[in-house]
Amino acid sequence: MGLTVDRLSVKLQKEEVLHQVSLDIRDGEFISLLGASGCGKTTLLKSIAGLLEIESGEIRMGGRDISRVAPERRGTVIVFQDLRLFPHMTVEKNIAFAMEVKKIPKAERKETVRRLLNEVQLPGYENRRIKEMSGGQMQRVALARALAANPRILLLDEPFSGLDERLRLEMGALVKKLHNERKLTTILVTHDKREALQMSDRIVLMDQGHILQYASPEDIFYHPASRKVADYFGKANYISGRVEEHCFSCEFFEMAAEKEDGEYEVMLRPFDILPEPEGSGCLVEEIVFMGETVQLMLKTQKGRIFCQMVSTEFRRMHICEGDEIGIRINEAEAAGRQNLFKKETANEAYCI
Ligand SMILES: Nc1ncnc2c1ncn2[C@@H]1O[C@H](COP(=O)(O)OP(=O)(O)OP(=O)(O)O)[C@@H](O)[C@H]1O
């Protein structure tokens, strides 16, 4: 079911926490809400679920305004970080709780629980008590309980944040599988940009109650709308230059640019800058071995440049700290991406 959030504002204790947020989510999309702590991700999720009163704006589902529809009648279900399971009850009781309230016959409840436990890969766990389960198993039970409501929209508020890396990946894969099989629309709140990039059809990057950018993982990474977005997704170099008559030029290269004349900075990711052992002009200040990749901090006359490359390629270059080398910019990539931002500071140094 498609979802539209239209100029939504929400106040919490008289403070406006969401400011006119608008968002269109297509039926069956997997969306991540990403952003620093306190930017309003949970508030947006809870507003969609109907758990918070909204100040102004509308939330529409399939074109119908649901802003004033009770939470249990919206077709949404939310899984919180703390899962909110009943620790002394069995798995079956936890999952069947809402069905019991709705007076669904016992045999049907049992069959639904059995099927859901299979779906979340916990077959046969009906009689286990929650307090006797691992963190990962509890997450699966919470998911099964959410799915028991047969939601059209699944809302997940950082449900994997307490898990170790391996379990996080496993749970992520399970959620994606359930999302695809059940043709759900899923909205995941996360702090983890890698998780958002891997799992989502589109990412909403939020900042202080506003949306900075709403785009596909590739677009938001390669075509950030601002320096703030670019910096959020990883290290970046900003190199000053000028656009004149649709051509951007800086110390290192030139490229065609569809911008008005003026001062700009081109954003280059560390992988766009290639060391040239035979060249000159850059002092190798620091080499950091990261396993699959190597990071190099280079000092030029004007500032510092950060570059990163695959470590097997780096080994062949025989570069050491203290060496003087040159750099080459991957000009085709830079021209293709057009990451040009209006110059914000008078600082001539490259920023990292
Ligand atoms: N019940 C509340 N009363 C007043 N202010 C609140 C309440 N809950 C949250 N806030 C404030 O609203 C803002 C947004 O909070 P929210 O929980 O939506 O952020 P978040 O992006 O989900 O953060 P986190 O990633 O830390 O969970 C924060 O400044 C927070 O302090």
The ligand as a MOL file (V3000), in Angstrom:
LIG
                    3D

  0  0  0     0  0            999 V3000
M  V30 BEGIN CTAB
M  V30 COUNTS 31 33 0 0 0
M  V30 BEGIN ATOM
M  V30 1 N 8.4340 12.2680 24.4130 0
M  V30 2 C 9.1670 13.3080 24.0340 0
M  V30 3 N 9.0040 14.5150 24.5470 0
M  V30 4 C 9.7430 15.5730 24.1530 0
M  V30 5 N 10.7020 15.5170 23.2300 0
M  V30 6 C 10.9400 14.3170 22.6700 0
M  V30 7 C 10.1930 13.1400 23.0430 0
M  V30 8 N 10.6500 12.1020 22.3260 0
M  V30 9 C 11.6360 12.5910 21.5450 0
M  V30 10 N 11.8150 13.9230 21.7480 0
M  V30 11 C 12.7740 14.8000 21.0540 0
M  V30 12 O 12.4160 14.8460 19.7030 0
M  V30 13 C 13.5590 14.8390 18.8550 0
M  V30 14 C 13.4440 13.6880 17.8800 0
M  V30 15 O 13.4800 12.4710 18.5850 0
M  V30 16 P 13.4160 11.0610 17.8460 0
M  V30 17 O 13.3590 10.0030 18.8980 0
M  V30 18 O 12.3580 11.1050 16.8240 0
M  V30 19 O 14.8330 11.0540 17.1200 0
M  V30 20 P 15.6060 9.8500 16.4240 0
M  V30 21 O 16.1700 10.3950 15.1700 0
M  V30 22 O 14.7180 8.6610 16.3170 0
M  V30 23 O 16.7530 9.5840 17.4790 0
M  V30 24 P 17.5180 8.2080 17.8560 0
M  V30 25 O 18.2650 7.8290 16.6380 0
M  V30 26 O 18.4140 8.6340 18.9750 0
M  V30 27 O 16.4780 7.2140 18.2730 0
M  V30 28 C 14.7460 14.7620 19.7820 0
M  V30 29 O 15.2620 16.0540 19.9500 0
M  V30 30 C 14.1770 14.2420 21.0910 0
M  V30 31 O 14.9020 14.7420 22.1750 0
M  V30 END ATOM
M  V30 BEGIN BOND
M  V30 1 1 1 2
M  V30 2 1 2 3
M  V30 3 2 2 7
M  V30 4 2 3 4
M  V30 5 1 4 5
M  V30 6 2 5 6
M  V30 7 1 6 7
M  V30 8 1 6 10
M  V30 9 1 7 8
M  V30 10 2 8 9
M  V30 11 1 9 10
M  V30 12 1 10 11
M  V30 13 1 11 12
M  V30 14 1 11 30
M  V30 15 1 12 13
M  V30 16 1 13 14
M  V30 17 1 13 28
M  V30 18 1 14 15
M  V30 19 1 15 16
M  V30 20 2 16 17
M  V30 21 1 16 18
M  V30 22 1 16 19
M  V30 23 1 19 20
M  V30 24 2 20 21
M  V30 25 1 20 22
M  V30 26 1 20 23
M  V30 27 1 23 24
M  V30 28 2 24 25
M  V30 29 1 24 26
M  V30 30 1 24 27
M  V30 31 1 28 29
M  V30 32 1 28 30
M  V30 33 1 30 31
M  V30 END BOND
M  V30 END CTAB
M  END
